[in-house]
């Protein structure tokens, strides 16, 4: 997938645990873990907003677009 969630990096920067973030945002540990490990297929804007509020960051701090490499023949 070309979109990566950099939640783990922001959690380290903010020195917050998965459990603490889960409580602040109101997301189950399982769903937060899916986001953290880049296994999510979708992300609601309301969830992104709650993460940004809890982590005091911008959406761009949590999401990264990586262009897939194409081979040149």
N, C-alpha and C positions, 0 to 999 in steps of 0.2 A: 504494500500500500504506500502511496506517495505522501500521505500525511502521517506524521509521527507526533505522539503526545510526549512532551518532555516533563511530565509530572514528577518523576523521580528526581530529576535535577533540581526543580524548584523546591521540592520538599527538603532536600539537603540544604539548599541555600537558606530556607526559612526555618530550618531545624525543627521540623514538625513530623510527627509519626503518622503512619497510615491510620491508626486508631483515632488519634486526635483530629486529623483532617476529616475523617468519616463523620465524627460527631459534629464538627463545625458546619459541614456541608449538608449533612442529612442524607448521605449515600451509604449503602451497605459496604462493608469491608470487601465483599466479593466483587461488587461492581467497581469500586475504586481500584482494586487490584487489577481488574481487567483493563482499566484505563492506563494505570501505571505501567503495565507490561505490554502496552501497544497491541492488545488483542481486541480492542473495541472496533466495531464496524460503524458506529455512529456516536455522535455526542450531541445532546440537546443543548440549545443555547442557554436554557435555565441552569443546567449543570455547569456549563462553562462559566456563566456569570457567578454562580455560587463559589466555584473554585477560585476565580479571580478575586472575589471579595475576601475569602478566607486566607488566601496567600498574598494578598495585596500586590497583585500583578496585572498585566494586560494579557489578552488572549494570545498575542504573539509571543509572549514569554512561555506559553504552554504548548503551542502548536508550531510545527515546522513542516514545510513542504519540501520534499526532496524529489527532484526530477529523476525518473528512472533512466539509467544509462542505455543508450542504444548503440549497437555495433555499427561500425562504418565498414562497408565492403567496397 
